[in-house]
Amino acid sequence: MAQLRTSPRLPERLTSRRGAWISLAIVLVVFIALFGALRGATAPVGNDAAPPSSESAGASAILAEFPDADEQSVLIVGSRADGAVLTPEDLAAIDALNPVLDAQTGHAATGPLPAEDGKAAVTITPVTVGEDNAATAQVIKDLRATLADQSVEGIGLQVTGGPAFGADVTSAFDGEDFTLLLVTILIVAILLIATYRSPILWLIPLLVVAFADQLANKVTAAVGSALELQFDAGIISVLVFGAGTNYALLLISRYREELQFSDDHRAALASAWRKTVPAILASNVTVVLSLLTLAFAVIPGTRGLGISSAVGLLIALAAVLFALPPVLAVGGRKVFWPFVPKPGSAAEQGRNWRAVASYVVRRPLVGLGAGLALLAVMATGLFGTQVGLDQVEKFRVASESAVGLQVLSEHFPAGESQPILVVARTSEAQSVLAASSDVDGVVRATVTGETKDGQWSRIMVTGEYAPSTPESLALVTELRDVVHAVPGAEAQVGGATATDLDARAGNSRDLLVIAPLVLAVSFVVLLLLLRSVVAPLLLLLVNLASAGAAIGAGSFLSRVLFQQEALDLQVPLLSFMFLVALGIDYTIFLVHRARAEAHVVGTRQGMINAVAHTGSVITSAGIVLAAVFAALGVLPLVTLGQLGLIVGLGVVVDTLVVRTVIVPSLFGLLGDRMWWPRSIERDGGKDDDDKVGEALHEEEPVLVG
């Protein structure tokens, strides 16, 4: 990778007077062709939480064979706003809604069934679910609208239960992808304006990355449909905007510097492209390969996100390398107005960064101790961290189904909202029923139907615990042990709570498998890039410590500031993967430059020069990426908000602490030993000024902030 070379004429072809226009035409034709060919592409729907091989998935497949498989029950919970006991008149008024419900759903409603304390009543009505989550969400929406038109004075009615929870998750994203895109664009625009201080320049990378995002949206939808992937398109947009903007910042920063030494802006741009491409490619390859390790995940959403995000980042890379340079070439030097760089205008860059790096490199134990102490304090947030949210906790803003479940739990056995479903061979159904009924925590068990061929029976088990709580998960485990022991029953336990139990096991397995793969990918990339053993090993350990600290601090802040007692299931793995892969990005940008400088001025001084020259641009890139991830907080699901908080915090810490303090301290402490088993040979025969100037214009890649 360190020996990567591109066609010697490609940069000139992208930036020459004629070549720039030809390149733009080719890019435009490719974009229009792909966008047109894929205009009807839509990503497959679905959000399977558990592995396809899990017991709950197997039970779900059998349940789909029942004649009423397209029917599920929703619960309508009624209670007085003042918390008083429901009067006979109240119950009669709720009962009067049944004909309306029957007409709306096409099924007979049962109830209202009053609670023992008399303060709530529940009506059970089956609904025919749609072919996908969106269709089911519309069914629930229509049902709620009907109830709103038939309101009962003094009585609050909430529609809850399994279909209602799924509908609320789907409805929570109505218009939210557009909101996320708008917020992301606004954040990137503001930060680019602050970085470039130009009313023109910020528009160019923003437009290029925005086009890349739109194309990535279509391509990933087509890939997802072809491979039957499940993924969140919002996260892909965040990655495309974040990574694409980072690549653009690095290229334009180097272009600005080259303009201070060249009268020909096209030659300066070609030189900048040639010298930054290897580092940008190394960065992209690291993240893409890390994302592709998610293909080994058993959770469908995690696997789909990895593959589709890798495709999106490759499109972002292509846009920055082949669309951005021609646009800059056509715009010329004036796009930097009012601060137009001119030959001979170069001033000492990164004076403040140089001062910080000099202090850290010359007092490495102080910097290393302070940096590691900060990471250790942040990592203490890992103590007490729990993983797994129940259904109520998944929403940042309480949904109607969550409110209904809370009311239900206060007055009825909480398991009423989502019963456990057991399928067993019909010949042994009564034995399974008897065994299930004897399990502690089971309120009742009932045989509720058979498949058309009579081979399988369905047993509905109602527990006394709220879905997804530790007690309900333990009940599923015990229930499985009991029904599996019934000879010949071939019983399988499914339903929402069983699915959650299997999802937790699947996510734990994915973390144990994927995390080492991500570390291995990062180590190999650093090994090839730096051609050293010591530096990649130490840098990876520091990056690992930084990722753990960010997850700990993010978990602590979630508990203290947002009263979120646990992280959602996918957050630890996705946070770790993004933090390690993206953190290695900034390490690549810094240390590759330090290695180039070390050949001229030695390892310690080379690191000081590298921090001075890359400090501004890497910090800008880090802030942009952190802010873009933070934009996930506008979405209504706690999962994405937690992911945005942890990754955003981790990127800031990696940019300002790891890259500025800890890594330079390690180089100051070890010096040339960082490059073992190879050695750094300094060029001779020139004074330091000549050598640094030579490094600026001959070594590659070189990144300047």
N, C-alpha and C positions, 0 to 999 in steps of 0.2 A: 504494500500500500504506500509506503514511503517513497517507492520508486515509480509511483504512478505518473504517467506522462500522457498528455493529450496531443492531438494533431497540432503541429507547430503553426499551421495556417488557420486553424479553426477560430481563435480569438480575432484575428484580422478579418476573417470572413463575416463574423458577427458584428463587427464595429466599423468596417470601412464605409465610405460614402454610399457605394452601391450595394455592398453586402448587407448593410443594416436594413435597407428597405426590402431586399430579397428575403432576409431572415424573418422580418416582420410579416411579410406576405405568407411565407411558409407556415409560420406559427398561427396566423389567422386562419388559413385554410385548414390546418390540422384541427384547430379548436372547433371551427364551424362543422367540419365533417364528423368529428367525434360527438359533438353535442347534438347534431342532427340525427346521427345514427342511434344515439342512446336516449333521445328525448322522451321516449315512453318507458324508460327503465325505472322500475320501482323496487326498492329493497324488499325482500320477503318479510312478512309480518311474523310476529312470534317473539316471545320472551320467556323461553323455557328456563326455569331457575335451576333445575336439577339435571344431573347427567342423564343422557338417553339410556344408559345401562343400569340406572338405579331401580330399586324396587318400586318406588312411587311412579316412575315412568312406565314400568311394566304393568302396574295396576291400572294406570290411566289408559294404556292401550287396550286392555281387556274391557274396561268400563265403556270404551267407545263402541263396543259391540252390542251393548244393551239397547233395546228398542227405544227407550227414552233418553238416550245418551245426549241428545241435544237439549234436554230440559235440566235446568238447575233451579234450586230454590233460593229465593231472596226473602229476607226478613224485614218486615215493616214494624219498627219499634215505636210504640206510642207512650208518651208520658206527659204529665202536666208540667208546665214551666215552673210552677211554684213548688214542685216536689211533693204535692199532696197525693193522697190515695185517689185512684180513679173511681168515680161514682158509677152506679149502674147506667146513668144517662151517658156518661163518657164512653163506657164500653159499648152501649147501643149505637152511639154515633160512629165509633170505629167500625163496628160490625156492619153498619149501613154502607160502608165503602166497598164491601166485598163484591157486590154486583158490578160496580165500576171497575174494580181490579180484574174481575173475570172477563169483562168485555175487552179490557185493554190487553191482557196477556193471552186470552184464549184458553186459560186453565182455571180450575177451581181453587179459590183461596181457602185456607183453613184458619180459623180463629175469629176474633182475638182470644188468645190464651193469656189470662192474667197471671202475674207473678205471685208468689206466696205472700209478699208484703203488700200486694195490691197497688203498688205505685207505678207499675208499667204493664203493658200488654204487648204481645207479639202476634202478628199475622203472617202466616207463611203462604207465599204464593209462588208456584213454579213459573218460570219464564223460558221461552225458547231462545237459546243463545244464538248469536250470529256465527258466521263462518270464521270470523277473526275478531280480535279484541275491539276494533273500531265499530264493527256491527253490533257487538254486545253492548258496548258503551252507549250506542244510540237507543237500544232497547231500554236500558236503565234510565236514560235521559227522558224518554217518552213516559216511562212509568212515574218518574218523579214529577214531571209536568202535570200528569193527570192528578196526582195527589195534591199538588199545589192548587189546582183548580177546585178541588173538593176538600179544602182545609176544614178542620174541626176546631171550633173556637176553644181556646185555652189548652189545646193538645198539640204537642210537637210530634211530628212524624218523621222518622229517618229510615231511609232504605239502606240496608246493610246486607252482609253475607258475601260469599265468595264472588259471584258475578259483579256485585256492586263495588267490591274492592278493585277488581280488575278493571272495571269501567272507570273508576276514579283515577287509577294510574294512567290509563290511556287519555282520559279527558284532561289530566293535569298538563299534558303537552300541547293542548290546543293553542296554536299560535306561539308557543314558547320557543320553537326552533327559530322562528323569525326574530323573536325578541333577543335570543342569544346571539344570532348573527349580527343584529343591529348593534347590540352592546359591544360585541367583539370588534366590529369595524370602528366604532366610536373610540374605544380604548386605544386601538392601534393607531388611529389617526392622531389622537392627542399626543401620544408618546412620540410618534414620528415627527410631528411639528416641533415638539420640545427638543428632540434630538438634532434635527437638521436646521431649525430656526430659519426655515425658508417656506414661503407661501406656495411654492411650486413643487419642490423635490419630494415632499411627503406623499403627494398624490401618485407618483409613478410606482413605487413599490406596492402601495396599497391597492392600486388597480390591478397590477400584475398578479398579486396574491389572491385578490378577490376573484379574478377570472379562473385562477387555478382551483380555488375552492368550489366554484360552480361546476367545473369540469370533473373534479374529484367526486362531487356529489353524484353525478350521473354514472361515472365509471364504477365507483364502489357499489352503487345500486345494482348495476349490471353484474358485477362480480359476485355480489351477495346473492343475487337471484340464481346465477348459474351454479354456485356452490352451496346454496341453501344456508346462508349464514344469517346469524342474528347479531345486530349491533346497534349502537346508538349513534346516529348521524351527527348529533350535536358535538360529541367528543372529537369526531373526525375533523369537523370544521375548526374547532379550537386548535387541534394539532397542526392543520394546514396553515392557519393564520400565524400561529406562534412560530413554527419552524421556518415557514417561508419568509416571514419578516426578519427572523434572525439571519438567515442566509443573505437576504438583501442588505441588511445593515453591514455585514462583513464585507461584501463586495463593494458597496458604495463608499464605505470608510476607506478602503484601500485605493479606490478610484480618486477620492479627494486628495489623498496623499500624493499619488502619482502626478496629479495635475500641478503640484507645486514644483515639479522637476521637469515638466514637459510642456512645450508650446502646442503640441498636437494632442487635442483631447481624445481623439480616436486611438492613438498609440498608447496614451495613458490608460484608457479603458481596457485595451487589449492586454496590456501588461498587468493590470489589476486582476483581470479575469484569470490569466495564466497562473498568477501567484497565489490566488485564494481558492481556486477550484480543488486542489488536493485536500485541503483542510475541510472544505465544505462537504466534499464527497465522503471523507472519513467520518465526519459527523453524521451525515445522512445514513451511511451504511451501518453505523453503530445502532442508531435508533430503529432502523428498518429491520435489521436482524434480530434485535431484542423483541420487537413487536411480533416477528414471525415465530418466536419461541412460543407465543400464545397459541399457536396451532396445535400444540400438544396438550392444551387444556381440555378438561372434560366438561366444563360448564359451557353451554352453547354460546351465551352472550360474550364470554371472555374470549373464546376462540374466534368468533366472528369479528370482534373488535380488533384483535391483533392483525388479522389478514387484511381487513378493509383499511385500517389505519396505515399499514405499510404501503398499500397502493396509493393512498392519499398523499403520503409524504414523498413518494417517488414523483408524483405529479407536481408537487410544490417545488421539488428540486429541479425538475425539467423547466418549469416556468421561470425560476430565478436564473438559471444558467443560460437559457436560450431565448427567453422573451425579454427579460429585463435589460441585458446589454444593448440590443438594438435600439430599444426605446431611449436609453441614456445616450447612445451615440447620436441619434437623430436630434435629441434635445440639446446636446452640446454642453459647454461649460456653464452656460447661462442658467441651467436648471438649479444651480446652487445659489442664485440671487436671493438676498443681497450680499451674502458672504462668499463671493466667487473666488476660489483658489487660483492663484496665478504663479507662474514660475518665479522662483526667488522669494516667495512669500512664506516659505516654511519657517516656522518658529519651533522652539523646543516644545515637544508634545508631551502631555502626561506628566507635567511637573509635580503635581500633587501625588499622582500614583507612584512616581519615581521615589518621592520622599518616603512614602509608606513602605514600599518594597525595600528600599535601602535599610530602613530601620529594622524591618523584619528579618531580612537576610543576614544582617550583621549581629542580630540578637535572636537567633533562631529558637532558643529554648523558651524565651519569654513569649514569642508569638505562638509557638506550637502549644505551649502550656495553656495560654489564654484561649486559643481556638478550640482545643480539645475539651477544656473545662466548660465552655459554652455548649458544645455539642452534648457533653455528659449531662448538663442541667436539663437541656431540652429532652434528652432521651429518658429522663425520669418519668415523663408523661406516659411511658409505656406501662409503668406499674399501674395496675387497676384498669387497664384497657380491656374492654370486652368486645367481642365480635358477634354481630347478629342482631338485627332490629326486628321487633315484632311489627305487625301490620299497622298499628296505630302510629308507631314511631317513624315509619317510612316517609311520611309526608311532612314537609316543612311547615305547611299551613294545614290545620285540621280539615279533613274531608268529611262529607256527610256519612260515608260508611264508617269512618273512624269514630265519629261522634256517636253514631248508632251502636257501635260495638261497645263503647264505654257505658252507655246507658244499659245495654243488654247485660253486660258483665256485673253491673251493680245490683241487678234484680233477678237474673236467671243464671243457671250454670253457663259460664262464659263459653264453653265449648259448643253451645247451641248454634253459634253463628257459622261455624265451619266444622261439621262432623267429620270424623275419620271414616274413610270408606275401605272396607275389606272385601276382596273378591276371593272366592273359594269354590272348589268343585261342588256342584249341587248335591252330590251324594253325601258329602261331609259337612254341608252347610250348618246343620243343626249342632253338630259337635263344635264347629268353629264359633257358632253363636253362643253356646254355653260357655266355652272357654273365654270368650271375650267378655261376657257379662260378669265373670268372676274376678276380673282384673280391678285392682284398687284404682279409683279415680274415674271409672266408667259409670256414667249415670244410667244409661240404657243402651241396649243393642237390639237392632231389628233387621230382619230380612226384608229387603225392599224391592226385589225383582230378580228375574233370571234372563239370561241371553235367549235369543230366539231358538237356538238349538238345545236349550236346557242344560248345557254343560257347566255353566258358571252361575253362581248366585252372588248377589251384592248384599253386604251387611253394613248398615249404617250404625256407627258407634258414636255416641255423644259423650264427651268427657266433661268434667267439671272445671277444666282450666281454659284460660283464654288461649287462642291460637298463637303459636310461636314463642310462648313463654317457656322457661326451662322445665316447668312441671309438665306442660303438654308434650314437649319433645321427649321427656323421659317416659311419658305414658305411651307414646308411639313405639319406643324401643321395647318396652315391656310387652306391649300388645303383639309386636312382631315375634318376640320370643315364644309367646304362648301359642299363637296360631300356627307358627311354623312347626310346632311340636305335634300338631294334629295329623296323624298318619293319613296319607292319600289326599289331603285337602288342597295341597299346592297353593296355600293361601298367600296372598300378597296384600300388604297394607299401603293404601294410597290416601289421596286427599291433600288439602293445602298444608296441613301441619307436617304430614309425612314428607311432602315435597320439600318443605323448609329444612327438615332434618337431613335429607339427602343433599340438599344444596350446601349446607354447612360442611358436610363431609367432603363434597366435591371441591369446594373452594379451599379447604385445608389441604387437600391433596394437590391441587394446582399450585398453591403457594410453595409447597415443599419440592415440587418438580420444576416449576418455571423459574423460581428465584435463582437456583444454582446455574441454570442455563443462561439467564441474563448476565450473571456475573462472568460466566465463561466467555460469552460473546464479547463483553466489554474488555476482558483481559486480553483476548486474542487480538482485538483491534489495536489496543495500546501496544501490545508486543510487536506487531507488524509495523506500526507507525513509528515507534521510538527505537526499535531494535535493541531493546534492553530488557532485563528481567527485574531488576530492583525497582526502577521507576514505575512500571506498570503495576507491580504487586503493591507497593506503598500507596500509589494513587487510587487503586481500586479499594484498598482497605479504608482509606480516608473517605472515599465516596460512599462506601457501605455505612460507615459511621454517620455520615451526613444524612443519608436516607433514613436510618433508624431514628436519628434525632428529630427529623422533620415529622415522621409518623407519630413519634411520642408527643411532640409539642402540639401537632394538629389534633391528636386525640384528646389531649388535656384541654385545649381551647374549645373543642366541641362540647366537652362535658361542662366546663365552667361558664362559657359564654352563651351556649345555645341549648344547654340542658339535654344534650344528646348523650345518653349513658353508654352507648356502644357505637362502634363503627359498623357500617353495613358490610355484608359478606365479601363483596368484590373489592372493597376499598383497600385493604392491606396489600393485595397482590398488584393491583393496577398502580397504586401509589408507589410501591417499591420499584416496579418496572420503569415507570416514567422518571422517577427521581434518579435512579442509577443511570439509565440511558441518557437522559438529558444532562445530568451532571457530568458524565464523561464527555459530552459535547464541549463544555467550557474548558475542561481539562485539556482536550485535544487542541483547542484554539490557543491556549496559553503555553502548554509545554512544547508543542511543536515549534512555536516561535522561539521559545527558550533554547531549544536544541540548535536551531539555526544560529542564534546569537552566540551560543557557547563556542562554536567553531571560531568565532572572531575575538570574543573578549573573555572567554572562560565561563564556566557553569554558573558561578554565583552572580557575576556581573551580567551574564546573559539572562538570568531570571529577572534581575532588576530591570533590564531593558525591555524584556517581554511584558512585564506588568505595566511599565510606563506606556508602551505602545498599544497594548490591547485593553488596558483598564477601562477606558471610556466606552469603547464599542461593545465589549463583553458585558459591562454593567448595563448599558442600554438594552442589549439583547435579553439579558436576564430579567430586567424589569418588564419589558414587553411580554415575555413568555409568562412570567408570574401573573401579570395583570390579566392576560388572556385566560389563563386557567381560573383565575378568581371569578371571571365572568360566568362560570358554571353555577355560581351561587344564585343567579337569577332564576334558575330552574326550580320547580316545586319539590323535586325529590331530594331527600336528605343525602342519598348516595352521591349524587353529583356535586352537591355543595361541599361534602366532606372531601371528596377527591380534589376539587378546586382549591380548598383551603390548604390541604396538606402539600400538594404539589407546588402551589404558589409560594407558600412559606419556604419549602425546601429549596426552590430555585433561587429565592432571594438570599437565603443563608449560604448556598453554594457559591453564588456570585460574589457576595460581599465578605464572607468569612473564609470559606474553603479556598477559593481561587486567589484571594487577596492576602490572606494571612497564613493558613496552614500549609498550603503547597509551597509558597516561597520559603517558609521556615524549614521545611524538609530539605529543599535544595540548599539552603544556607548551612544546614547541619551536615549534610553528606557531601556536598560539592560534586566532584567528578565521579564519585562512587555511585551516584544515581544512575549512571549509564552502564554499569557493569552488566555483562562481561565485556562490552565494547568500551573503548576509551575515546575521549574527545581530544582531537589534535587541533591545536590552535594554529591558524594561518600565521605565517611570519612575514617580515619584511615591510610591514606597514604600521603606521601609528594607529592608535585606537580610533581616531576620527575617520581615517580612510577605511578601516576595517568595518566600522559600523555602517558607513555609507555604502560599502560594498554589500553588506548583509541586507541592507534595505532594498537594493536594486538587483541583486543576483540570486540570493537564496530563495527557495520556495518551499512551502507557502509562507507568506509574511502577512500578518494581520495588524493593522494599525488603527488605534482608536482615535 
